[in-house]
Amino acid sequence: MAPSRHADEGGQLQLMEPDRVEDEEECFESIDKLISQGINAGDVKKLQDAGIYTCNGLMMHTKKSLTGIKGLSEAKVDKICEAAEKLLSQGFMTGSDLLLKRKSVVRITTGSQALDELLGGGIETLCITEAFGEFRSGKTQLAHTLCVSTQLPIHMHGGNGKVAYIDTEGTFRPERIVPIAERFGMDANAVLDNIIYARAYTYEHQYNLLLGLAAKMAEEPFRLLIVDSVIALFRVDFSGRGELAERQQKLAQMLSRLTKIAEEFNVAVYITNQVIADPGGGMFITDPKKPAGGHVLAHAATIRLMLRKGKGEQRVCKIFDAPNLPEGEAVFQVTSGGIMDAKD
């Protein structure tokens, strides 16, 4: 496991030894624990080869999909699921218990106090936060800032964890991370070492990258997954109304995978989305654009943020949809040091 960070007396962030963060780390049951329940080690290896590394993740699969794994019969799958159920409590719980469980949610600062307040403290783990807007509205700039702020210690409103970045449009710039890290008083090289990056070229490649992430997240403390942008490859690989139904089905499968990653490993998932013209918007709507992805994406994202350009380098973020946040707006600005509060 890679070390994390803490602030020394001078305010400069230093690396923190792994044993200092052990108590924060275990939020899931490793798939290896099935062996103690009488499951064959070879069968556990087959599950790992299929991208399943935790008991929590196992219970998120249907028995039909598990029997599709080479070498696992229906009888074996029944036995494996029974063993996993003994290790986990997957049934009902009281509201009080759920409130206690929600204390594990980490809120990661965006770099702007006004934006953090709008979001109730920052970008949340255990859910998907979607930001949509036109080009140059600040979606990718926020992603770059979160790459750094996620690595801050918890007491500094960070996530004390690593970052995974899936780039579908070729917009990630490692050199952009350097001044942002310096702004937060962090070692830029160490920050970059704690970001794993992949460039996706097809929607299938994008989905397979998500499957491979489970292995890394089971071994090391990740706290943020960024997909920038979530819809771009689907708009390229599926064309016309004839392929719309298949596109939405594949998109739903990928979003389901993102939801499972968020809940399985207690990570924040930040996705960016594009906008499309809304011909039904009408002549009285000043900006007739809507987020791409339709109802499938709308239902999958827990918190939806609409970003738009303001004056100069200022950007405006509006809560478009959220289960626990009131409607509101925040103004922030894009600087060389990332997302910051807007100056009057």
N, C-alpha and C positions, 0 to 999 in steps of 0.2 A: 504493500500500500504506500502511495506517495504521501509525503508529509503535508500538513496543512499550515495555516499561518496564524500568528498572533502579533500584537503590537508591543514593541518594547517601550521603555520609558521615554525615548526620544520621539515616539510616534511612528518610526519606521517599522514596516511589517517584516517580521522574520519568519523562517520556517518553523513549524511546530512538529514535534516528534509524534509518530503515529499512535503510540500508546496513550497520548493525551486526548485523543478523539475516539478511542474505542467505544466509550459509553454512548456516543452519539450515533454510532454506525449501524448497529444491528436493528433494522426495522423489518426484517423478513427472515423466514426460515429457509436455510440452504437445502437444496434438493438432496444433498448427501445424507441428510438426517433420515431419509427414507430407509437407508440400509439398516439402521437400528430398529426399524419396524418390520424387518424381515424381507425387504425387497432386495432382489439380486443386484449386485454392483454393476453387472453388465447392462441391466435394464435402465439403471440410473444414468449410465453413460449414453445410452440411446436417447434418453430425454435431453441430456445436455447437448448432444449432437444436433438435436432438433431446435435448439435455442431456448430450452427451458432449464433455468438454473436455480429457481426457488420454488418452494411448495406453494407460495402465494400465486406465482405465475402459473403453476400447474393447474390450480383450481380455476384459473381464468380460461382454460381450454375446455372445449366440449369433448365428450368421450369419443365422438365420431372423428374429430381431428386427431385425437391421441392414437386411435387404432390405425390411422393412416401412416403412423411412424413405422418404418420397416422393422420387423422383429417383435412388435407388440401386439399380442392377440387381445380379444375382448376380455378374456378371463384375466390376463395380466393387467390390463388397464383398470378393471374393476378393483383388483387387489391394490394397485398403486394409489388409486383415488381414495380408497378406504384408509390406507396408511396415512395419506396426506391429511385427511379429515381429522384423524386422531391428533396430529401435530398442530392443527389450526382450529380456531373456533370460527366457523363460517356462517353460523346461524344468526338469529335476531339478537340485538343488544338493546339496552335501554338508551333513552336520549342522554341520560347522565353519563353512561359509558362512552357514548359517541363523542360527547363534549370533551371528555378526558382524552380520547384518542385524537381529537382535533388539535390538542396541544402540541402534537408532533409537527404541525404545519409550520414551515419556515417561510418568512416573508423577506424577499431579497430586494434591497434598495435599487431604485432605477438611477440614482445619482441626482434626482431632483426631489426636493422635499415636497413641493406642491403636487407632483405626480404620485409620490408615495402616499400622501394623505388621501388623494383621490382613490387610490387602490386599497386603502385600509392598511397601509404599512409596506406595500411593495408587491412584487410578483410572487404569487403563492405556489408552494409545492402541493402535490397531490391533485393538481388540476391543470387544464389546458387554458392558457391565456392567448387569445388571438388579437393581433393588431392589423387592421386593414386601412388602406388609404392609397392615394395616388403616389406616383414616384416622387421622391424627395420630400415625403411627409414625415420622415424620421424613423421608419420601421426598422431598417437595418442599423441605423445609428444607435437605437435603443438596444438592439441585439449585441452590438459590439461593447456597449457599456456594461451590459449584464454579464458578458464574458469575464469581466474583471471584478465587478461588485459581488458576484457569486462566490468568489474566492476569499472575500473578507471574512473575518471571524463573526460568529453569531452576534456578539455584543456590539459589533460595529454595523449591524443590520445586513450582514452578508449571509452566505449559505455554508461557509466553511467546507466547500466541496469543489469537485472538478466540473468541467463543462464539455458537453458533446455538441458539435455543430454540424448539421447537414445542410449543405449549400446547393441549391438547385439552379441558381442563376449566376454563379460566379462572382458574388458581390462581397465575399469575406476578404478582408485585408489585414494580415497579421501586423503590418507596420502601423495600422490604425490603433492597435492594442497598446503600443508602446507609450504614447502620451497619456492615454487613459490610465494605465498602470501607474505612471509617474504622478498623476494628479492624486491618486489614492495612496501614494507613498509606498508602492509595491515594486518588487524587483520584476521588471518586464520579462526577462528571460524565464523566470520561474512561473510567471503567469501564463506565458505562451506554452510552456511544457505541460501545464495542467489543462490545456484545451486540446481535445482530440477533434480532428476535422475530416470530413469526407465530402467530396464533390459527387453529386448524383446526376446522372444523365438521362435516365428513364424512370418512369414511375415504379417499375419492377425493381430497379436498382435501389431506389429510395426505400422501398418496403424491406428489401433484403438487408439493407444497412441497419434498419430498426431491429430486425431479428438478431443480428450480430451484436447489438449493443448490450443485450442481457448478460452476456458473458463478462463484459467489462464492468458493468454496473454491479454485478454480484461480487466482484473482487475488490473494487475501489470505490471510495465515497464520492459519487457524482451527486450534484444538486440541481443541475440545469441541463435541459435538452432544447436546442434551438433548431427549428426547421424553417429555412428562409429561401424561397417561399414554399408553402405547403401545396399550392395549387398549380404552380407554373408547369410542371411536367405533365400533369393530367390534361391541361389545356392544349398541350402540344401533341401528346400521344393518342388522344381521342379527338376526333374531329366530326363535326356535324351532329344533327339531332339523332341520326341513326345509331350512334355510339354513346349517346348520353346516358342511357340506363346502365350500361356496363361501366362507364366512367364513374358514375355515382356509387355503384356497388363496390368497385375497387377503392374509391376514395373512402367509403365508409369502413372498409376493412383496415385501411391504414390508420384512420383516425381512432378506431377501436384499439389498435396496437399502441398508439400514443397514450390513450387513456390508461391502458393497462400498465405501461411503463411508469407513468406518473404515480399510480397507486401502489404498484409493486415495490418501487425503490424510493418512494417519497421524494421525487424530483419535481421541479417546476418545468412544465413544457411551454415554451414560448414559440408560437408559430406566426409567421407573417402571411398576409393574404393580399391578393390584388383586388381591384375594383373593376366592375363592368358597367357599361352604360345601361340605364334603366329606362327603356322607352315608355314604360307605363308610369314613369315618375310624374308626368304631367307638366304643364307649362307654369304652374304656380310654385313648383319646387325649384329652389335656386341651384341645387347641385344634384341633378338626377343620376346619381351613381350608387351602386349597391355592391356589397362584397360578393366575390365569386364563390362558387361551391354550393350555392343553394341551401335547402333545408338540412341536407346531410351535414354540412359543415356548421351550420347555425346551431344544431342540436348537440354536436360533439364538443364545441368550445364552451367552457364554463364561464369565462369572462371575455367579453368582446369589446375591444377598444377601437374607436374610430379616430384616426390621426389626420390632420389637415395642416396645410401651411398657414403661418401667420405672417406678421411683419418681419422682413429681413430673415434672420436666422431663427426666429421664434416659430414654435409649432404648438398646435392645440390638440389636446387629447380629450375625447368625450367618452364616458361610459355608455356603450351602446346596448349592452346586456350583461347582467350579473345577478346571481341569486341573492347576494347579501350586501350589495353596494348601492347607495342611492344614485340617481342620475346626477351628473355634474360634469364640469370641465376643469382642466388644469392647463396652464400655459408653461411651457419649458423652452429651452433653447439648445441648439446643437453647437458645441464648441469643439476645439481641438482636443480637449480633455473629456469629451463624451457629452452625455446628457446632463444639463445643469438647470437650476432655476433661472427663469427669465429675468433679465435686468430691466427695470423700468426706463 
